[in-house]
Amino acid sequence: MAPTPALAAPLRERRRLAVRGIVQGVGFRPFVHRLASDLALDDYTVTDDFGDPDKGVLGAGLVLPAGGFLLLVADNDPEEGGDHLPFKLARPGEEIAIYRPDGTALDAVRYGAQATDVSMARSPDGGDTWLPDSSSTPGTSNAGR
């Protein structure tokens, strides 16, 4: 298994991207964005394999709104649109990461086995603590978790 990629620190700005969601037949991973401005995701890449960081390129025009949320669908069906990823997430556990256009990791997580209808949520949003969560909050805040 490939090691967790080192997350490069930006030179003059701090960005945090949280990953959460439920792994099921069609898994999903919404990304949390806490910046003062929208983040255009053109040429950002996503993967479920740290050894293959360019597995999927996010669709042109895909934007993570400032202080908002974006739902990306891990359904191995990228023909459905720029928010559909070219892989599915594995219930027994694996990894997921998003990379900047320059190839540095923006965020990465390795997760273990997933229970039915239970996701792992960062608490608070964008924080470092992961907690099990049986509520469904795709595309919205983990507030109260």
Buried (B, 14 or more C-beta within 10 A) or exposed (E): EEEEBEEEEEEEEEBBBBBBBBBBEBBBBBBBBBBEEEBEBBEBBBBBBBEEBEBBBBBEEBEBEEBBBBEBBBBBBBEEEBBBBBBBBBBEEBBBBBBBEEEBBBBBBBBEEBEEEEBBBBBBBBBEEBEEBEEEBBEBBBEEB
